[in-house]
Amino acid sequence: MNEPSSNSAYLSALEYLFARVTGGWKMGLERTTEMLSLLGDPHTRLPAFHVAGTNGKGSVISTLEALLRGQGLRVGKYTSPHLIDFRERIAVNGVPMSEGDVVGFIDRWTPDVERLGATFFEATTAMAFDHFVREHVDVAVIEVGLGGRLDSTNVITPVAAGVSSIGIDHVQYLGDTLEQIAREKAGIFKRGVPAVIGEGDPHLREFLSRLAREAGATPVHVVADAWAVSDIEVSLHGTSFTLHTDAGARQLRTPLIGRHQATNAATALAMLESAGAPYAAAAREPQHALARVRIAGRFQSVGSIIFDVAHNPAGCAVLCETLEAVTPKRPLSCLMTALRDKDWRAMMSTLAPAVDRFVLASPPSVPTDRAWSLTEALVFALESGWEASAEPDFDIALASARADGGTTLITGSFHTVGDAMARLQVSPLTA
């Protein structure tokens, strides 16, 4: 994606890594394990929380980070993908890895990465673990990149593992049924490690619970059972809710917007309590720390613009539910793009009743082989009876979407949101 830095050494190092590391996804842990062995196995010296899920895992990770930092802990956070700058992926107490440290790692280790045939994500995962140990973090929060079972982050034995929600996505890697995808996500559950399940669907959460027990995870907690939420109220200022536990009912509020964010917050609290001392203390009086939760691109409202990285039909459905709750100023224009391998027809069909028109675009950061066909998307929209236009020039598309004087929704992929943020000078690091 866009790299805004003017540091030529940093940009050259990233270009070198992107060019020399084998592209695409290679499922499996062997290359990551070998790479980490060269680094002295930093992941074995790193207490960590591990979160998988089709949607919601980024919000759970950011909530965990805020709550743990609220206890005075030094917290490393590893997420993907980035919106504008590669360094967003690897941060300690909210401070991204320095450009110099990125350059140093790439200069030292890229020949080994290439020799091992590791992917970009596998190399980045190794970089993150190495950085966290060098920075003497007390605990890390680790977001699964793809799936779970064979994702390169799954080399860790965490203090607690959680699955947020399950939806149809990445079918070429994970399977085309919810059960197949759930099985891959459940691959992060490990013997003797607490498992937390945030999924809302009763059938899927029971399926995940069974898989966790089969893996030997203990205890196995279902958020809907022991950390139930009610009285959810959503506004452009955040989400308030009542959390019900054995200790009683508490009124809480997260700055993240959407009914689903109540469950995401509850999932983070459940993971902290499940992990025991010293982490459980972060869940006892969470409100002050909850107020500091930030995550870019998840129904992020900036003036008349809403950024949301929904990139599958389930994510779009949640987005529509949130739009209905906050009733933004009309007309609502939707600047949208999607990657070719996503179910963009279902995404558009889900969004259409909630928006007044589509402006279909081609973000410049999307690789050519993953870009959707603007012509196909426009034909589909018009044949469906929706107001829509298509504009290959992203700057013109962005200006067109903002021209109505109402609200502009920017969604469909991380690329769409990241490219728009870069042009509008909205930093994802200060969300």
RALIN-V431447 format. One line per field, one symbol per residue. ss: DSSP state (H for helix, E for strand, C for the rest). psi: psi as a letter, one per 30 degrees, with the letter a starting at -180 (. if undefined). A space follows every 10 residues. Layout:
ss = ???
psi = ???
//
This chain:
ss = CCCCCCCHHH HHHHHHHHHH CECCCCCCCH HHHHHHHHCC CHHHHCCEEE EECCECHHHH HHHHHHHHHC CCCCEEEECC CCCCCHHHHE EECCEECCHH HHHHHHHHHH HHHHHHCCEH HHHHHHHHHH HHHHCCCCEE EEECCCCCCC CHHHHCCCCE EEECECCCCC HHHHCCCHHH HHHHHHHHCC CCCEEEECCC CHHHHHHHHH HHHHCCCCCE EEHHHHCEEE EEEEECCEEE EEEEECCEEE EEEECCCCCH HHHHHHHHHH HHHHHCCCCH HHHCCCHHHH CCCCCCCCCE EECCEEECCC CCHHHHHHHH HHHHHHCCCC CEEEEECCEC CCCHHHHHHH HHCCCCEEEE ECCCCCCHHH ECCHHHHHHH HHHCCCCEEE ECCHHHHHHH HCCCCCEEEE ECCHHHHHHH HHHHCCCHHH C
psi = akjflgjeee eeeeeeeeef kklakjklfe eeeeeeefgg hfffgjklkk kllelfeeee eeeeeeeeef ggkjkkkjll aleekefffj lkhfjlklee eeeeeeeefe eeeeefglle eeeeeeeeee eeeeghlell kkkkekcdeg kffgfljlfk kkkdlkljlh ffeflgleee eeeeefffkl kgkkkkjfkf keeeeeeeee eeeefgkklk kkefefhkkl hkkklffakl lkkklffakk klkkfkkkef feeeeeeeee eeeefakgff fffeifeeee fgkkkkgjhj kjbgkkkkgk gleeeeeeee eeeeefilkl ljkjjkllle glifeeeeee eefflflkjk ljkffkkeff kljeeeeeee eeffglkllk jfjeeeeeee fgffgbkkkj lfleeeeeee eeeghjkffg .
//
